[in-house]
Amino acid sequence: MTDELKITYKLFAFNVDKDGIEEASKQRFCRITPFYILVYCEAEKAPKNGIEITQTETHRLSKQDEQWLLDCNLVILAEEAKKHEAEITSTLQERIEQIEAILKAKKEAKE
């Protein structure tokens, strides 16, 4: 794949109040529970007044939160794979051809 700028995502927490709900509604990935709101977004588009949940704090997430975060990442990965589908297919085809050539050479060496 090309050397594109990598997009970094961050996780933020908000209180369940008017401001928190309003901010979450502007974001693509949000999870609103009765007790807190989670927002997962590009670091450059960090929401105002959110508390960042860093890697060292992810143990505080519930199993449902972890699944939601995993689902968000799967959506992002699927979109990136779709964007680069032709390039990925080409690379895979090249590797298959290389493997076939190696196998053919080994077969011919045995004969």
Secondary structure by P-SEA (a helix, b strand, c coil): cccccbbbbbbbbbcccaaaaaaaaaccbbbbcccbbbbbccccccccccccccccccccccaaaaaaaaaaaaaaaaaaaaaaaaaaaaaaaaaaaaaaaaaaaaaaaac
